[in-house]
Structures are given as structure tokens and as C-alpha cells.
Amino acid sequence: MAGLDPLTAITDAFTSFLFGKTETTRLPVRTSTGQAQAVYLPTAAPGLGDSGVIIGREVYSGKGYIYDPFQLYGQQLPAPHWLVLGESGNGKSALEKTYVLRQLRFRDRQVVVLDAQGEDGVGEWNLIAEELGVTPIRLDPTAALDQGIRLNPLDPAITTTGQLALLRTIIEVALGHGLDERSGFALKVAHAYVNATIADRQPILTDIVDQLRHPKPESAEAMNVRLDDVREWGLDVALVLDRLVDGDLRGMFDGPTTVGIDLDAPLTVFDLSHIDRNSIAMPILMAIVGVWLEHTWIRPDRKKRIFLVEEAWHIINSPFVAQLFQRLLKFGRRLGLSFVAVVHHLSDVVDGAAAREAAAILKMASTRTIYAQKADEARATGRVLGLPRWAVEIIPTLSPGIAVWDVNGNVQVVKHLVTEAERPLVFTDRAMTESAMAADEAALQAALEVDLEAESEARALAVERAHGSPSSNSTVA
């Protein structure tokens, strides 16, 4: 108090007498970061471990966020399936693309993408496919007539049981109801006859249509019914299948499967951008592709497979196609398949024609990522998915690139990071217009790029050494 004037010194002395000494000197405390977490709670949220692919950073603690359904499957994750929700322009597409690129650094991973969106005559995944040396399987009714891509529902690579199941699904999707017993019988005998009598080439849909219109006498004798009855029972079935042969979907499915389709490639892209997403063609196409993949792509060979579907509500809205994909999801536990469904609004699914099937599929998705939504939609999403109240409240306020992640009850807010190497592959002109990046984010990502690259490479090498497989040569982080 030597430097204080007398009045101030008297005031301080009187104050100290009444209230005690107002200043204290504390000794420094040394502790570990683990103990400090109990003091500074925002850093204490548990992560998902350090094995997998880097997504970005957890917003509140700044920790790196790492996610991989194959690494977490078991105690932390009961199923490897993933639901991604959010309105356009908030970062869903960027997340999917970088996730696939980073997964493909591991040599035991394979990815199939159903690409339902596009620009300039090509699908949204065209740039990534080109970068990886992959030719997309572009399904286009117009191009199919000029020697374009064909997928044969009667391909010998599909079992006879699978072929019949696929034919039934196609017909039920088109009719909007299940097949009755008589129509199902007519289809079954026509399919059996075609498979039994054609051996020098691939059977095709035209063969089935011909048999439905002109059944053989032995088809009627098998059930002790009149031949005219069998013909009548199969008429509606023949009319539906004729649409694939001589209607608006002709060319894509009425011939032998195109030679050269490589389902052993690390990445397979089905470009559906030329198909009207609101027509009956889309669920029919989804059914054919789904069964075709089930019988030709998914195998017990220890590979980890990711099946990513854009605009997934087109699948889940059809009860018959949704049932088919439920069967695919069950492969997740047995054969290492992770199904990723990308949807704009949950109401598109839960209020659709296949609400029961949609609920079953949503229940299988143990990982849910929710980008910004309007407040009403966020509340509805929170009720269906069982999100905590605080998460529901912040969903409408999320900036592009930031999402709420719910991994089997572990809920965190995560900022997705894109490296400079990924940026030209991930952002199309339209995406950049819809979702402009914040100015400071570019600087942050540039500073973190080297760290993300090195950390991702180190994790890939560590996992592959543990499994005894060689390192990937990919240069994409």
C-alpha cells in the first residue's frame, strides 16, 4: 500500500476489517489431462475410439471425430447401417463423398453407389469415378437402345430362386399390390419352362413374356386346369413385364447383361440420373439393382462392403422394394455390409406408403447423422429417432457442414472437414452455390490438411498390418 494515497489506504483497511481480505494467493495445481476432464466438462464427452476414418472435429471439445461402422460393430454398434438426413445445401453430399474416398484407402473395402442426382448429363459421382479410373454404369433408356448398359434379371449369375423373387418384386412394384396365387403360379411355370429349355444363351425377359402369352399344355396339366385359364392368369403379369421389353424402360433389362461390368472394383457407381425419380421406373430399377447386387456382389470373402443410396426415400416408399432392402440389410451382420441411406426429410419416409417397412429399416440404422432442418421437421425427427432435447433444439441452427451425430446413443455435434485434395472432387458448381463455405473454414481446413492426411494414412497402415494385408496405394485422403 506504499503507493496509495492516505484516503485510499484508510478505505482499504476499513474494508478488510469488515469483510476480510479480498485478494488471495493460490498455489499452482499440477494434474493430468484425464483428471482435468472432470473439472472442464466439455472436454469429457467420450469419443468413438481412434480406429477408423476421420470425419472432422467434435464442435464443443475440438477433438478429432473418427467413425467406422466396421471397427465399432459389436459392443459399441449393434448394426453397421447409417441414415443421413438434412435439407439440400447443408453438406450431406460432401460427407458421403469424402467418407467413401477415405474408406477406399483400405484395400479390404468395396463401395457401390446408387447415384440418383446429376448435372450436365452425368451423375453427381462422375468426377470421383473418373479420378479412381472407374466407368459408371449409366442406366439410360435412350442409350440402352443404342447398345447401352443392360442388366438382365435372368442373368445366370443370379440363382433361379433369386430370379423368380426379382420378377415378382418388379411386377408387384408396378401393380402396387401383391401377386395373387393364380398370377404367381403362371409366372412360376413360365420361368421354370424358360430356364429348363434355354441352354445356349442367357434367357431374357422376352422369353418369359412369350411363355406367359402362349403357355405350354404341360403348364396346365401340372395343376389339372385348362390352358386358357393359365393364359388368363398370366395376362396382367405379361403386360407389366412387356413394359421392360417394349415400353418406356425398354433396352435396359431385356437383353444379356453387358459384358465388362466389374463388381470386383473398389468402387461401382450406378448412374440413375437419367431416370425420372418420381416415376414408377425408379423403384423398379431399384428392385432390379438390389437383387442383382445381392446375388452377384455380396459374397463371404471377408471384404467390408458399403452400399450407399442417394434419394433413398424412393426405395423405402415402395413396400415391396423396402422389403427387398430389409433383406439386404440383414447381410450386415453376416457378410460385412454397411447400408447408407441418404434422405432429405424423415417425413418422406415415415408418412409414405411403406411406413411399416420404413420403421424396420430405420430401426436397423444404429448411426444417424442429422444436418440442418426446419424447427418442425427437427422436432418430428427427434421424436422418431429418440434424440435428446438439446440436440433437437440446435438442429435448426446448424451451419452447413455441421451435423448432429447419434451413434447408438453417443450424441455429438461434429464439423465435417474437407481437405484441399478432396475439394474439387466433392463440390460441384451447384453444391458450392447452395452451400458456400464460411471464409474462416477454408483457412482452418488448409491448416489441418496435412494433419488429416498423415493421421488417415497412419490409421490405414496400422489396420492393414493388423490384418496382414498390403498397404493401399491410393493418394486420396
C-alpha positions as CSV (number, residue, x, y, z in Angstrom):
1,M,0.0,0.0,0.0
2,A,3.1,2.3,-0.1
3,G,2.0,3.8,-3.4
4,L,-1.6,4.6,-2.3
5,D,-2.8,7.9,-1.0
6,P,-3.8,8.1,2.7
7,L,-7.6,8.2,2.0
8,T,-7.4,5.0,-0.2
9,A,-5.2,3.2,2.4
10,I,-7.7,4.0,5.1
11,T,-10.7,2.8,2.9
12,D,-8.9,-0.5,2.1
13,A,-8.0,-1.1,5.7
14,F,-11.6,-0.5,6.8
15,T,-13.0,-2.8,4.1
16,S,-10.6,-5.6,5.0
17,F,-11.6,-5.2,8.7
18,L,-15.4,-5.6,7.8
19,F,-15.3,-8.2,5.0
20,G,-11.9,-9.9,5.4
21,K,-9.0,-9.9,2.9
22,T,-10.4,-9.6,-0.6
23,E,-7.4,-11.0,-2.5
24,T,-5.8,-14.4,-2.1
25,T,-2.7,-16.1,-3.5
26,R,-3.2,-19.7,-4.6
27,L,-0.5,-22.3,-5.1
28,P,-0.3,-23.8,-8.7
29,V,-2.0,-27.1,-9.1
30,R,-0.5,-29.8,-11.2
31,T,-2.7,-32.5,-12.6
32,S,-3.2,-34.8,-15.6
33,T,-5.5,-34.2,-18.6
34,G,-7.6,-37.1,-17.5
35,Q,-8.3,-35.6,-14.1
36,A,-8.8,-32.1,-15.7
37,Q,-11.7,-33.5,-17.7
38,A,-13.8,-33.7,-14.5
39,V,-13.2,-30.0,-14.0
40,Y,-13.8,-28.9,-17.6
41,L,-16.7,-31.0,-18.6
42,P,-17.0,-30.0,-22.3
43,T,-13.8,-32.0,-22.9
44,A,-15.1,-35.1,-21.1
45,A,-17.5,-36.4,-23.8
46,P,-16.5,-39.9,-24.8
47,G,-15.4,-40.4,-28.4
48,L,-15.7,-43.4,-30.6
49,G,-12.2,-44.5,-30.3
50,D,-9.2,-43.9,-32.6
51,S,-9.7,-46.6,-35.2
52,G,-11.4,-45.8,-38.5
53,V,-11.7,-42.9,-40.9
54,I,-11.5,-39.2,-39.9
55,I,-14.8,-37.3,-40.3
56,G,-13.8,-33.9,-38.8
57,R,-13.8,-32.4,-35.3
58,E,-16.2,-32.5,-32.5
59,V,-17.5,-28.9,-32.1
60,Y,-17.5,-28.5,-28.3
61,S,-14.3,-30.1,-27.4
62,G,-12.3,-29.7,-30.6
63,K,-11.3,-33.4,-30.6
64,G,-10.9,-35.3,-33.9
65,Y,-14.0,-37.3,-34.7
66,I,-13.4,-40.7,-36.1
67,Y,-16.1,-43.1,-37.3
68,D,-16.1,-46.5,-38.9
69,P,-19.0,-48.9,-38.6
70,F,-16.8,-52.0,-39.2
71,Q,-14.5,-51.1,-36.4
72,L,-17.3,-50.1,-34.0
73,Y,-19.5,-53.1,-34.8
74,G,-20.1,-55.3,-31.8
75,Q,-20.1,-53.8,-28.3
76,Q,-20.4,-50.1,-29.5
77,L,-22.6,-50.6,-32.5
78,P,-25.3,-53.3,-32.9
79,A,-25.6,-52.8,-36.7
80,P,-23.4,-51.1,-39.2
81,H,-26.1,-49.2,-41.1
82,W,-26.3,-45.4,-41.4
83,L,-29.0,-42.9,-42.0
84,V,-28.1,-39.4,-43.2
85,L,-30.7,-36.7,-43.0
86,G,-30.9,-33.0,-43.9
87,E,-32.1,-30.3,-46.3
88,S,-30.2,-29.6,-49.5
89,G,-27.1,-27.5,-49.3
90,N,-26.0,-28.4,-45.8
91,G,-23.3,-30.9,-46.6
92,K,-24.8,-34.3,-46.9
93,S,-23.2,-34.9,-50.4
94,A,-19.8,-33.7,-49.2
95,L,-19.9,-36.0,-46.2
96,E,-20.8,-39.1,-48.3
97,K,-18.2,-38.5,-50.9
98,T,-15.3,-37.9,-48.5
99,Y,-16.4,-40.8,-46.4
100,V,-16.2,-43.1,-49.5
101,L,-12.8,-41.7,-50.6
102,R,-11.4,-42.2,-47.1
103,Q,-12.8,-45.7,-46.8
104,L,-11.3,-46.7,-50.1
105,R,-7.8,-46.2,-48.6
106,F,-8.3,-49.6,-47.1
107,R,-7.9,-52.4,-49.6
108,D,-10.5,-54.7,-48.0
109,R,-13.3,-52.2,-48.7
110,Q,-15.7,-52.1,-51.6
111,V,-18.4,-49.5,-52.3
112,V,-21.5,-49.4,-54.5
113,V,-23.2,-46.1,-55.0
114,L,-26.7,-45.6,-56.5
115,D,-26.3,-42.1,-57.9
116,A,-29.8,-40.6,-58.4
117,Q,-28.7,-37.0,-59.0
118,G,-26.7,-35.4,-61.7
119,E,-25.7,-32.3,-63.8
120,D,-24.7,-31.8,-67.4
121,G,-25.9,-35.3,-68.4
122,V,-23.8,-37.2,-65.8
123,G,-24.3,-38.3,-62.3
124,E,-23.0,-36.4,-59.2
125,W,-20.4,-39.1,-58.6
126,N,-18.9,-38.9,-62.1
127,L,-15.8,-36.9,-61.0
128,I,-14.9,-39.3,-58.2
129,A,-15.4,-42.3,-60.6
130,E,-13.1,-40.7,-63.1
131,E,-10.4,-39.9,-60.5
132,L,-10.4,-43.6,-59.5
133,G,-10.4,-44.9,-63.0
134,V,-14.0,-46.3,-62.8
135,T,-16.6,-46.1,-65.5
136,P,-20.1,-45.5,-64.1
137,I,-22.8,-48.0,-65.0
138,R,-25.1,-45.4,-66.6
139,L,-28.7,-46.7,-66.9
140,D,-30.4,-44.7,-69.5
141,P,-33.5,-45.9,-71.5
142,T,-32.4,-43.9,-74.6
143,A,-28.8,-45.0,-74.5
144,A,-29.8,-48.6,-73.9
145,L,-31.5,-48.8,-77.3
146,D,-28.1,-47.9,-78.8
147,Q,-26.0,-50.7,-77.2
148,G,-26.0,-49.0,-73.8
149,I,-25.7,-50.7,-70.4
150,R,-28.1,-53.7,-69.7
151,L,-28.8,-55.6,-66.6
152,N,-30.5,-59.0,-67.1
153,P,-32.9,-60.0,-64.4
154,L,-32.5,-63.6,-65.7
155,D,-28.7,-63.5,-65.6
156,P,-27.3,-67.0,-64.7
157,A,-25.2,-65.3,-62.0
158,I,-28.5,-64.9,-60.1
159,T,-29.9,-68.1,-58.6
160,T,-33.2,-69.3,-60.0
161,T,-34.9,-68.6,-56.7
162,G,-33.5,-65.0,-56.8
163,Q,-34.7,-64.6,-60.4
164,L,-38.2,-65.6,-59.5
165,A,-38.1,-63.3,-56.4
166,L,-36.9,-60.4,-58.6
167,L,-39.6,-60.9,-61.2
168,R,-42.3,-61.0,-58.5
169,T,-40.9,-57.8,-57.0
170,I,-40.8,-56.0,-60.3
171,I,-44.4,-56.9,-61.0
172,E,-45.7,-56.0,-57.5
173,V,-44.0,-52.6,-57.6
174,A,-45.6,-51.8,-61.0
175,L,-49.0,-53.1,-59.9
176,G,-48.9,-51.5,-56.5
177,H,-50.1,-54.7,-54.8
178,G,-49.0,-58.3,-54.2
179,L,-49.5,-61.0,-56.8
180,D,-52.5,-63.3,-56.3
181,E,-51.9,-67.1,-56.2
182,R,-53.1,-67.6,-59.8
183,S,-50.8,-64.9,-61.3
184,G,-47.9,-66.1,-59.2
185,F,-48.5,-69.7,-60.5
186,A,-48.5,-68.5,-64.1
187,L,-45.2,-66.6,-63.6
188,K,-43.6,-69.6,-61.8
189,V,-44.4,-72.1,-64.6
190,A,-43.3,-69.7,-67.3
191,H,-40.0,-69.0,-65.5
192,A,-39.4,-72.8,-64.9
193,Y,-40.1,-73.6,-68.6
194,V,-37.7,-70.9,-69.9
195,N,-34.9,-72.0,-67.6
196,A,-35.4,-75.6,-68.5
197,T,-35.5,-75.2,-72.3
198,I,-32.9,-72.4,-73.0
199,A,-29.3,-73.5,-72.6
200,D,-27.3,-72.0,-75.4
201,R,-27.7,-68.3,-74.3
202,Q,-28.9,-66.2,-71.4
203,P,-32.7,-66.3,-71.0
204,I,-34.2,-62.8,-71.3
205,L,-37.5,-61.2,-70.3
206,T,-38.9,-61.6,-73.8
207,D,-38.8,-65.4,-73.3
208,I,-40.9,-65.0,-70.1
209,V,-43.4,-62.7,-71.8
210,D,-43.8,-65.2,-74.7
211,Q,-44.4,-68.1,-72.3
212,L,-47.0,-66.1,-70.3
213,R,-48.9,-65.3,-73.5
214,H,-48.5,-68.7,-75.0
215,P,-48.3,-71.2,-72.1
216,K,-47.5,-74.9,-72.9
217,P,-50.0,-77.6,-72.3
218,E,-47.8,-79.2,-69.6
219,S,-48.2,-76.0,-67.6
220,A,-51.9,-76.6,-67.4
221,E,-51.6,-80.3,-66.8
222,A,-49.3,-79.7,-63.8
223,M,-52.3,-78.2,-61.9
224,N,-55.1,-80.0,-63.7
225,V,-56.5,-76.8,-65.1
226,R,-57.5,-75.5,-68.6
227,L,-54.8,-74.0,-70.8
228,D,-57.0,-70.9,-71.3
229,D,-57.1,-70.4,-67.5
230,V,-53.3,-70.4,-67.3
231,R,-53.1,-67.9,-70.1
232,E,-55.7,-65.6,-68.5
233,W,-53.9,-65.8,-65.1
234,G,-50.6,-64.7,-66.6
235,L,-52.0,-61.8,-68.8
236,D,-51.5,-59.0,-66.2
237,V,-48.0,-60.3,-65.4
238,A,-47.2,-60.3,-69.1
239,L,-48.4,-56.7,-69.6
240,V,-46.2,-55.5,-66.7
241,L,-43.1,-57.3,-68.0
242,D,-43.8,-56.1,-71.5
243,R,-43.1,-52.5,-70.3
244,L,-39.5,-53.6,-69.7
245,V,-39.3,-55.2,-73.1
246,D,-41.2,-52.7,-75.3
247,G,-42.3,-49.8,-73.1
248,D,-40.6,-46.7,-71.6
249,L,-38.0,-48.9,-69.8
250,R,-37.1,-50.9,-72.9
251,G,-33.4,-51.6,-73.6
252,M,-32.1,-51.7,-70.0
253,F,-33.3,-55.1,-68.9
254,D,-34.4,-57.0,-72.0
255,G,-31.1,-58.5,-73.1
256,P,-28.0,-60.2,-71.8
257,T,-26.0,-58.4,-69.1
258,T,-23.5,-56.1,-70.6
259,V,-20.0,-57.6,-70.7
260,G,-17.3,-55.8,-68.7
261,I,-19.3,-54.7,-65.6
262,D,-16.7,-55.2,-62.9
263,L,-18.3,-55.7,-59.5
264,D,-14.8,-56.6,-58.1
265,A,-13.7,-53.0,-58.5
266,P,-13.2,-51.0,-55.3
267,L,-16.0,-48.5,-56.4
268,T,-19.0,-49.2,-58.5
269,V,-21.4,-46.4,-59.4
270,F,-24.8,-46.9,-60.9
271,D,-25.7,-43.7,-62.6
272,L,-29.5,-43.3,-62.3
273,S,-29.6,-39.6,-63.1
274,H,-31.4,-40.1,-66.4
275,I,-34.3,-41.9,-64.8
276,D,-37.3,-39.8,-63.7
277,R,-37.1,-40.1,-59.9
278,N,-40.9,-39.6,-59.5
279,S,-41.9,-42.3,-61.9
280,I,-42.6,-46.0,-61.3
281,A,-39.4,-46.6,-63.2
282,M,-37.2,-45.7,-60.2
283,P,-38.5,-48.3,-57.7
284,I,-38.5,-51.0,-60.5
285,L,-34.9,-50.1,-61.2
286,M,-34.0,-50.1,-57.5
287,A,-35.5,-53.6,-57.2
288,I,-33.5,-55.0,-60.2
289,V,-30.3,-53.4,-59.0
290,G,-30.8,-54.6,-55.4
291,V,-31.4,-58.2,-56.2
292,W,-28.7,-58.2,-58.9
293,L,-26.2,-57.0,-56.2
294,E,-27.5,-59.4,-53.7
295,H,-26.7,-62.4,-55.9
296,T,-23.6,-61.1,-57.7
297,W,-21.7,-58.7,-55.5
298,I,-22.2,-59.7,-51.8
299,R,-20.0,-62.7,-51.1
300,P,-18.4,-64.3,-48.0
301,D,-14.9,-63.2,-48.9
302,R,-14.0,-61.1,-45.8
303,K,-14.4,-57.8,-47.7
304,K,-16.2,-54.9,-46.0
305,R,-18.9,-53.5,-48.3
306,I,-20.6,-50.2,-48.3
307,F,-23.9,-49.8,-50.2
308,L,-24.7,-46.0,-50.5
309,V,-28.1,-45.0,-51.8
310,E,-28.9,-41.4,-52.8
311,E,-32.5,-40.3,-52.6
312,A,-33.2,-43.4,-50.6
313,W,-36.9,-42.5,-49.9
314,H,-37.6,-43.7,-53.5
315,I,-36.7,-47.1,-52.2
316,I,-38.3,-47.0,-48.8
317,N,-41.6,-45.6,-50.1
318,S,-42.3,-48.8,-52.0
319,P,-43.3,-51.6,-49.7
320,F,-42.1,-54.4,-52.0
321,V,-38.7,-52.7,-52.7
322,A,-38.4,-51.8,-49.0
323,Q,-38.8,-55.5,-48.1
324,L,-36.1,-56.4,-50.5
325,F,-33.7,-53.9,-49.0
326,Q,-34.6,-55.2,-45.5
327,R,-33.2,-58.5,-46.6
328,L,-30.1,-56.8,-47.9
329,L,-29.6,-55.1,-44.5
330,K,-29.6,-58.4,-42.8
331,F,-26.3,-59.2,-44.6
332,G,-24.7,-56.5,-42.5
333,R,-24.1,-58.9,-39.6
334,R,-23.2,-62.0,-41.6
335,L,-21.3,-60.7,-44.6
336,G,-20.0,-57.3,-43.6
337,L,-22.3,-54.9,-45.4
338,S,-23.0,-51.3,-44.3
339,F,-26.1,-49.7,-45.9
340,V,-26.0,-45.9,-46.1
341,A,-29.4,-44.3,-46.8
342,V,-29.4,-40.5,-47.7
343,V,-32.8,-38.8,-47.2
344,H,-33.8,-35.2,-47.2
345,H,-36.8,-35.4,-44.8
346,L,-37.7,-38.2,-42.5
347,S,-41.4,-37.4,-43.1
348,D,-40.9,-38.5,-46.7
349,V,-40.3,-42.0,-45.3
350,V,-42.4,-42.4,-42.2
351,D,-45.5,-40.8,-43.8
352,G,-45.1,-42.8,-47.0
353,A,-46.8,-45.8,-48.4
354,A,-44.3,-48.1,-46.7
355,A,-44.4,-46.7,-43.2
356,R,-44.1,-50.1,-41.5
357,E,-41.2,-51.2,-43.7
358,A,-39.5,-47.8,-43.2
359,A,-39.7,-48.1,-39.5
360,A,-38.0,-51.5,-39.7
361,I,-35.2,-50.1,-41.8
362,L,-34.8,-47.1,-39.5
363,K,-34.5,-49.4,-36.5
364,M,-31.6,-51.2,-38.2
365,A,-29.7,-47.9,-38.7
366,S,-27.7,-47.6,-35.5
367,T,-25.9,-44.4,-36.8
368,R,-27.9,-41.3,-37.6
369,T,-26.4,-38.0,-38.9
370,I,-28.8,-35.0,-39.0
371,Y,-27.9,-31.8,-40.8
372,A,-29.9,-28.6,-40.5
373,Q,-33.7,-28.8,-40.7
374,K,-36.6,-26.5,-40.0
375,A,-37.8,-26.5,-36.4
376,D,-40.9,-28.5,-37.1
377,E,-39.1,-31.1,-39.0
378,A,-36.3,-31.3,-36.4
379,R,-38.9,-32.0,-33.6
380,A,-40.5,-34.7,-35.7
381,T,-37.1,-36.2,-36.4
382,G,-36.2,-36.1,-32.8
383,R,-39.4,-38.0,-31.8
384,V,-38.9,-40.7,-34.4
385,L,-35.2,-41.2,-33.7
386,G,-35.3,-40.6,-29.9
387,L,-32.8,-37.7,-29.9
388,P,-32.1,-35.8,-26.7
389,R,-33.9,-32.4,-26.3
390,W,-30.7,-30.4,-26.6
391,A,-29.8,-32.0,-29.9
392,V,-33.3,-31.3,-31.3
393,E,-33.1,-27.7,-30.3
394,I,-29.8,-27.0,-32.1
395,I,-30.6,-28.8,-35.4
396,P,-32.4,-25.7,-36.9
397,T,-29.4,-23.6,-36.0
398,L,-26.7,-25.7,-37.5
399,S,-24.4,-24.2,-40.1
400,P,-23.5,-26.0,-43.4
401,G,-21.0,-28.8,-42.8
402,I,-22.0,-29.3,-39.1
403,A,-24.3,-32.1,-38.0
404,V,-25.6,-33.9,-35.0
405,W,-24.2,-37.5,-34.9
406,D,-26.1,-40.2,-33.0
407,V,-24.0,-43.4,-32.9
408,N,-26.0,-45.8,-30.8
409,G,-26.8,-43.2,-28.2
410,N,-23.5,-41.4,-28.3
411,V,-24.7,-38.0,-29.5
412,Q,-22.2,-35.3,-30.5
413,V,-22.1,-32.2,-32.8
414,V,-19.5,-32.7,-35.5
415,K,-17.9,-30.3,-38.0
416,H,-17.0,-32.2,-41.2
417,L,-13.7,-31.3,-42.7
418,V,-12.8,-31.5,-46.4
419,T,-9.1,-31.4,-47.5
420,E,-7.9,-29.4,-50.5
421,A,-7.2,-32.6,-52.3
422,E,-10.8,-33.7,-51.9
423,R,-12.4,-30.4,-52.6
424,P,-12.5,-30.4,-56.4
425,L,-13.9,-34.0,-56.4
426,V,-16.5,-33.3,-53.7
427,F,-18.0,-29.9,-54.6
428,T,-19.9,-29.5,-57.9
429,D,-20.7,-25.9,-59.0
430,R,-24.3,-26.4,-57.8
431,A,-23.2,-27.6,-54.4
432,M,-20.9,-24.6,-54.0
433,T,-23.7,-22.3,-54.9
434,E,-26.2,-23.9,-52.5
435,S,-23.7,-24.2,-49.6
436,A,-21.0,-21.6,-49.6
437,M,-18.2,-22.4,-47.1
438,A,-17.5,-19.8,-44.4
439,A,-14.4,-17.7,-45.0
440,D,-12.6,-18.9,-41.9
441,E,-13.3,-22.6,-42.6
442,A,-11.1,-22.6,-45.6
443,A,-8.2,-21.3,-43.6
444,L,-8.9,-23.9,-40.8
445,Q,-9.1,-26.8,-43.2
446,A,-5.9,-25.7,-45.0
447,A,-4.1,-25.7,-41.7
448,L,-5.5,-29.2,-40.8
449,E,-5.0,-30.8,-44.2
450,V,-1.5,-32.2,-43.6
451,D,-2.6,-33.4,-40.2
452,L,-5.6,-35.2,-41.5
453,E,-3.6,-36.8,-44.4
454,A,-0.9,-38.1,-42.2
455,E,-3.3,-39.4,-39.5
456,S,-5.5,-41.1,-42.0
457,E,-2.6,-42.8,-43.7
458,A,-1.2,-43.9,-40.3
459,R,-4.5,-45.5,-39.3
460,A,-4.9,-47.3,-42.6
461,L,-1.4,-48.8,-42.4
462,A,-2.0,-49.8,-38.8
463,V,-5.3,-51.6,-39.5
464,E,-3.9,-53.3,-42.6
465,R,-0.8,-54.5,-40.8
466,A,-3.0,-55.9,-38.1
467,H,-5.0,-57.9,-40.7
468,G,-1.9,-58.8,-42.7
469,S,-2.9,-57.1,-45.9
470,P,-0.7,-54.8,-48.0
471,S,-1.0,-51.0,-47.8
472,S,-3.2,-49.1,-50.2
473,N,-1.6,-47.1,-53.0
474,S,-4.4,-44.5,-53.0
475,T,-3.4,-40.9,-52.6
476,V,-6.9,-39.6,-51.8
477,A,-7.2,-38.8,-48.1
